Amino acid sequence: MTSVLFSPLDLGPVRVPNRIAIAPMCQYSATDGCATDWHLQLVMNYAMSGAATVILEATGVTREGRISHGCLGLYSDACEYALGRVLHAARAVALPGTKFGIQLAHAGRKASTHVNWMGSGPLRAGESPWRTIAPSPLPYGENWHVPTELDDAEINATIDAFAQATRRAVRLGFDIIEVHAAHGYLIHEFHSPIANKRTDKWGGDAERRLRFPMAVAEAVRAEAPRGVALGARITGTDYLDDGLKVEDAVRMATEFKKRDYDFICVSSGNIVLGGRPASGVAFNVPNAARVRAEAGIVTRTAGLIAEPRQAEEIVATRGVDQIAIARAQIDDPRWGWRAAEKLGVKLELPPQMRRVTTGQWAGLQLVRPQG
């Protein structure tokens, strides 16, 4: 059988040999933004997973733009050096054709929080909290920090921070750079009428609410050579009556395309605390398919996609070019191998790992030693 999931895809100038991506997943394991040995083993495993596109976790363009004290950053020479060590090692063991990307981000009003397994709530006095920023002084949720409303100078400095982080990512040799414009972080906050109540040039109607996201897009584009694929993760819906709808996602994707971006990843929700009520298998696919159809740009999506035949069906028949897996990758670090086997595709594996495939164990009763 011919598999669409395992067919090549062009992300602008970058060709990947299959349609599987590993979604950015925060690890909360950095030291002052610097990648650690945890990232070293993790990204090396990603490199051998069978996914042709590996996107590293949301990476703060400033120290204050991190979600937590443990989040990755790319705002200093030390951050750049540590991440270079990780990327170099991952490339050394990667399956043929694997491409590496980084997601550049600013957490906005969702910054200064505990690491995920500590509850993810805001840091309190005595926990080294820091000032958070946003388009408007509206907290993310009840009992969260009230962010400082950005002035023009701070907005321009933040745009420049994205440009500086892009320069560092290019020096490191990333194949793909993705701008994080979803999940309630700073760029999403400017885009959404839920978080942006400004009446100046940076807020108000839909056009002005896109001004900051597109200023970031242009700053990143100006620093990235044409051989690097550029994309953005955007929201397909805020799940709120007065929030962003799929029509807004189409418009945003169209504006990214006008600025020579190569792909869009459609996610959803999280503009307010608890603001992601959707559930169910592949729940973002309908909005992603509409973005692709109406904006005419290569489109990826994620969201409870875990079974290989389901992933095959999504890219073959449901109007999406690429799928991203997250929880499924955690559950099975060789998800791509399993997917290839189920779909009858032969992956080119390292010779050290060609001794066995899952199918060799089928029907065998394994007996555990006694005692």
C-alpha positions in Angstrom: 0.0 0.0 0.0 1.1 3.6 -0.7 1.1 5.7 2.5 0.4 9.4 2.3 1.6 9.7 5.9 5.0 8.5 4.8 5.2 10.5 1.6 7.5 13.6 1.3 6.3 17.1 2.1 7.8 20.5 1.2 7.8 23.0 4.0 8.8 25.8 1.7 12.6 25.2 1.0 12.8 22.3 3.4 11.7 18.8 2.3 10.8 16.2 4.9 10.4 12.5 4.0 7.2 12.0 5.9 4.2 13.9 7.4 4.9 13.1 11.1 6.0 15.9 13.3 6.8 15.9 17.0 4.9 18.8 18.6 6.7 21.3 20.8 6.4 20.0 24.4 7.7 22.0 27.3 10.0 20.1 29.5 10.5 22.6 32.4 14.0 21.2 32.8 16.3 24.1 31.7 18.7 26.1 33.9 18.3 29.9 33.3 17.0 29.0 29.9 19.9 26.7 29.1 19.3 23.2 27.8 20.5 20.4 30.1 21.3 16.7 29.9 17.5 16.1 30.0 17.2 17.9 26.7 20.2 16.0 25.3 18.7 12.6 25.7 15.2 13.8 24.8 16.1 15.4 21.5 18.4 12.5 20.5 15.4 10.2 21.1 13.2 12.4 19.0 15.8 12.2 16.3 15.5 8.4 16.1 11.7 8.3 16.5 10.7 8.1 12.9 9.1 11.6 12.8 10.7 13.6 10.0 10.0 16.9 11.7 11.2 17.6 15.2 10.1 20.9 16.8 11.7 21.8 20.1 9.7 23.2 22.9 8.5 26.8 23.3 11.7 28.8 23.7 11.6 32.2 25.4 13.1 35.1 23.4 13.7 36.9 26.7 14.4 35.7 30.2 11.0 37.2 31.3 9.3 35.6 28.3 9.7 32.1 29.7 6.7 30.4 31.2 8.6 29.2 34.3 12.1 29.1 35.8 12.6 25.7 34.1 11.7 26.8 30.5 14.1 26.9 27.6 15.3 30.2 26.3 17.4 31.6 23.4 18.3 35.0 24.8 22.0 34.6 25.8 25.3 33.2 24.6 25.0 30.5 27.3 21.6 29.5 26.0 22.9 29.3 22.5 25.9 27.2 23.4 23.8 24.7 25.5 21.3 24.3 22.7 24.0 23.9 20.1 25.4 20.9 22.1 21.9 19.3 22.0 21.3 19.9 18.3 24.8 18.6 17.3 24.3 15.4 19.2 20.7 14.9 17.8 21.9 15.3 14.3 24.6 12.7 14.8 22.0 10.0 15.4 19.0 11.2 13.4 17.3 9.0 10.9 17.9 10.1 7.3 16.0 13.2 6.3 15.1 14.3 9.8 14.7 18.1 10.1 14.9 20.1 13.3 12.9 23.2 14.3 12.6 25.6 17.2 9.5 27.3 18.4 10.2 30.9 19.4 7.8 32.2 22.1 7.0 34.8 24.7 4.7 33.7 27.5 3.2 37.2 28.1 0.8 37.2 31.0 1.2 33.4 31.4 4.8 33.8 32.5 6.2 33.6 36.0 4.5 30.3 36.9 5.5 27.1 38.6 6.8 24.2 36.5 4.1 21.9 35.2 4.2 19.2 37.8 4.1 21.8 40.6 0.6 22.9 39.5 1.5 25.5 36.8 0.0 28.3 38.9 1.6 31.8 39.3 4.7 32.1 41.4 4.2 33.8 44.7 6.4 36.0 46.9 9.5 34.0 47.9 9.4 31.9 44.8 11.3 34.5 42.6 8.4 35.7 40.5 9.0 38.3 37.9 7.0 41.1 36.2 4.7 39.8 33.5 3.6 41.8 30.4 0.6 41.8 28.1 -1.3 44.0 25.7 -3.7 44.9 28.4 -3.5 44.7 32.3 -5.8 41.7 32.5 -4.8 38.6 34.4 -4.9 35.2 32.8 -7.2 33.8 35.5 -8.4 34.4 39.0 -5.5 35.0 41.5 -3.0 35.3 38.7 -0.5 38.2 38.3 -1.9 41.4 36.8 0.4 42.0 33.9 1.9 45.4 33.0 0.5 46.9 29.8 3.2 47.2 27.3 4.1 50.7 25.9 5.4 51.3 22.4 9.1 51.1 23.5 8.5 47.7 25.2 6.6 46.4 22.3 9.4 47.3 19.9 12.0 45.8 22.2 10.0 42.5 22.3 9.8 42.5 18.5 13.5 42.9 18.4 14.0 40.1 20.9 12.3 37.7 18.4 14.7 39.0 15.7 17.7 38.4 18.0 16.5 34.9 18.9 16.0 34.2 15.2 19.6 35.1 14.5 20.8 32.7 17.2 18.6 29.9 15.8 20.0 30.5 12.3 23.6 30.3 13.7 22.7 27.0 15.4 21.6 25.6 12.1 17.9 24.9 12.7 16.1 23.9 9.5 12.7 25.3 10.7 11.7 28.3 12.8 8.2 28.4 14.2 6.6 31.5 15.8 4.3 30.6 18.7 1.1 32.6 18.2 -1.3 30.3 20.1 -2.1 28.9 23.6 -2.7 32.2 25.3 0.9 33.4 25.1 1.9 37.0 24.1 1.3 36.9 20.4 -2.1 35.2 20.8 -2.9 37.8 23.6 -2.4 40.6 21.1 -4.5 38.8 18.5 -7.5 37.9 20.7 -10.1 40.4 21.7 -10.4 38.5 25.0 -6.9 39.7 26.1 -6.4 42.8 24.0 -8.5 45.8 25.0 -6.2 48.5 23.6 -7.6 51.4 21.6 -4.2 52.5 20.0 -2.6 51.1 16.9 -1.9 47.8 18.7 -5.5 46.9 19.4 -9.1 47.5 18.7 -10.4 46.0 15.4 -9.1 42.8 13.8 -6.6 44.6 11.6 -4.9 46.4 14.5 -4.9 43.3 16.7 -2.9 41.6 14.0 -0.3 44.4 13.9 2.0 43.0 16.7 1.8 39.4 15.4 2.7 40.6 11.9 5.5 42.9 13.2 7.0 39.8 14.9 6.5 37.8 11.7 8.3 40.4 9.6 11.2 40.7 12.1 11.7 36.9 12.0 11.5 36.8 8.3 14.1 39.6 7.9 16.6 37.5 9.9 16.0 34.1 8.4 17.7 33.0 5.2 15.5 31.6 2.5 16.8 28.1 3.1 15.1 28.0 6.5 11.4 27.1 6.6 9.3 29.6 8.6 5.9 28.8 10.2 3.6 29.7 13.0 1.4 28.0 15.4 -1.9 29.7 15.6 -5.3 29.2 17.3 -8.3 27.9 15.4 -10.7 29.1 18.0 -10.8 30.7 21.5 -13.9 28.7 22.3 -15.6 31.9 23.5 -18.4 33.8 21.9 -16.4 37.1 21.9 -13.1 35.4 21.1 -11.3 34.4 18.0 -13.1 32.1 15.5 -11.8 30.0 12.6 -12.4 33.0 10.3 -9.7 34.8 12.3 -7.4 31.9 11.9 -7.8 32.0 8.2 -7.0 35.7 8.1 -4.0 35.3 10.3 -2.7 32.4 8.2 -3.2 34.4 5.0 -1.2 37.3 6.5 1.7 35.0 7.4 1.6 33.6 3.9 1.8 37.2 2.5 5.1 37.5 4.5 6.5 34.4 2.8 5.9 32.0 5.7 5.8 28.4 4.6 3.4 26.6 6.9 0.9 27.0 9.7 0.1 24.7 12.6 -3.4 25.0 13.9 -4.1 24.5 17.6 -6.8 26.1 19.8 -7.9 27.5 23.2 -6.1 28.6 26.4 -6.6 32.4 26.0 -8.1 32.2 29.6 -7.6 29.8 32.4 -9.6 26.6 31.6 -10.2 27.8 28.1 -9.7 24.6 26.2 -12.9 22.6 26.6 -12.6 20.7 23.4 -11.9 17.0 23.5 -12.1 14.0 21.3 -9.9 12.5 18.7 -8.3 14.9 16.3 -10.5 17.8 17.5 -8.5 20.5 15.7 -8.6 18.9 12.2 -11.8 20.6 10.9 -10.4 24.1 11.6 -7.0 23.2 10.3 -8.6 21.9 7.1 -10.5 25.1 6.6 -7.3 27.2 7.2 -5.5 25.1 4.5 -8.4 25.4 2.0 -8.9 29.1 2.4 -5.4 30.4 3.1 -3.7 28.1 0.7 -0.8 27.3 2.9 0.8 24.0 4.1 -1.0 23.2 7.3 -0.2 20.9 10.2 -2.4 20.2 13.3 -2.2 18.3 16.6 -4.7 17.3 19.3 -5.3 13.7 20.4 -3.9 12.1 17.3 -2.4 8.8 18.5 -3.2 5.9 16.1 -1.2 5.5 12.9 -4.2 4.6 10.7 -6.1 7.6 12.1 -3.1 9.8 11.2 -3.0 8.3 7.7 -6.6 9.0 7.2 -6.2 12.7 8.3 -3.5 13.5 5.8 -5.0 11.3 3.1 -8.6 12.5 3.1 -9.3 15.3 5.6 -7.5 18.2 4.1 -4.4 18.5 6.4 -0.8 18.2 5.2 1.0 17.1 8.4 0.1 15.8 11.8 2.0 16.5 15.1 2.0 14.1 17.9 2.8 14.8 21.6 1.3 12.5 24.2 1.6 9.6 21.8 5.3 10.3 21.4 5.7 10.3 25.2 3.9 7.0 25.4 5.9 5.4 22.6 9.3 7.0 21.7 9.4 4.9 18.5 5.9 5.8 17.4 7.1 6.5 13.9 8.6 3.0 13.6 5.3 1.4 14.8 3.3 3.6 12.3 5.5 2.6 9.4 5.1 -1.1 10.3 1.3 -0.8 10.6 1.1 1.0 7.2 3.5 -1.4 5.4 6.3 1.2 5.0 10.0 0.3 5.4 11.9 2.9 7.4 15.7 3.3 6.9 16.9 2.5 10.5 20.4 2.7 11.9 22.2 -0.6 11.4 22.6 -0.9 15.2 18.8 -1.2 15.5 17.9 -3.5 12.6 17.9 -6.7 14.7 14.3 -6.7 15.6 10.9 -5.3 14.7 7.7 -5.4 16.7 6.2 -7.9 14.3 8.8 -10.5 15.2 7.2 -10.9 18.6 3.6 -11.4 17.3 2.0 -14.5 18.6 4.9 -15.4 20.9 4.2 -16.1 24.6 7.0 -14.5 26.6 7.8 -16.3 29.8 9.2 -14.4 32.7 12.0 -16.1 34.7 10.9 -17.3 38.1 12.4 -16.2 41.4 
